[in-house]
Structures are given as structure tokens and as C-alpha cells.
Amino acid sequence: MFFLYCNTRRTGIQIAFQSLYDPSAGEVRSYLISLKDQTVRIRAANKSLHFERDELIYTELSRKYTLDEIEAMGNATSLKVIGHVMDSNQYFSHSIFVK
């Protein structure tokens, strides 16, 4: 579990970020948590959203695949993997497919 507290002085928004990893499913679920009752104004959308204290805001589901799983998915959809670009620790991959 990863937890990060954020209090932005400029906006006064108080949120925390929480990330939970389920190794059996290979999934990371990420949430924002409202740390107080608050209304957040989104000027660009001309909207205001109200959040209760401790309200979870589901932000992301990230699925983790092995390179073999990525290649099998490609093969199942008639795409061929021609390469994987990995980070220096080989934790993440950008896989390159051709039809």
C-alpha cells in the first residue's frame, strides 16, 4: 500500500493518494481520498464537485502483465510483438506490435 498526503495551499484542497497492489491478480488500484468535507471547483469545466470526508475517488486500475502474457495477447488478436522497450530496472515495458 502506498499513501501520500497532499494539502495544496493555493487551492485548499485536502486529499490523500492511496494505491493497493493485488499480486494474485497483478492489479494496482489507485484512489484519492478526501480528507475533509469539501467542494472542488473545476473552472475549465464550469463545475463544482462536493466530496465528503473519507470519500474514495477511484482513479485508476493498472493491470500488470508478463512479457509472455503480452505476446500471447498479441498473438490472439493477430498482432505480432516486434519488441519491448524496458525501463532500466525492467519493471515496465512499452511493447511494440505490428499487424
TABEL-V381776 format. One record per backbone hydrogen bond with DSSP energy under -0.5 kcal/mol. CO is the residue of the C=O (numbers start at 1). NH is the residue of the N-H. If there is no record, write none. Layout:
CO_NH + CO_NH
//
This chain:
2_19 + 4_17 + 6_15 + 7_9 + 8_12 + 13_8 + 13_15 + 14_35 + 15_6 + 16_33 + 17_4 + 18_31 + 19_2 + 20_29 + 21_23 + 22_25 + 22_26 + 22_27 + 26_64 + 27_22 + 28_62 + 29_20 + 30_59 + 30_60 + 31_18 + 32_57 + 33_16 + 34_54 + 38_51 + 39_41 + 40_49 + 41_43 + 42_45 + 42_46 + 42_47 + 43_46 + 47_42 + 49_40 + 51_38 + 52_55 + 55_34 + 56_58 + 57_32 + 60_30 + 61_63 + 62_28 + 66_70 + 67_71 + 68_72 + 69_73 + 70_74 + 71_75 + 72_76 + 73_77 + 74_77 + 74_79 + 75_78 + 80_98 + 83_96 + 84_86 + 85_94 + 87_90 + 92_87 + 93_95 + 94_85 + 95_97 + 96_82 + 96_83 + 98_80
//
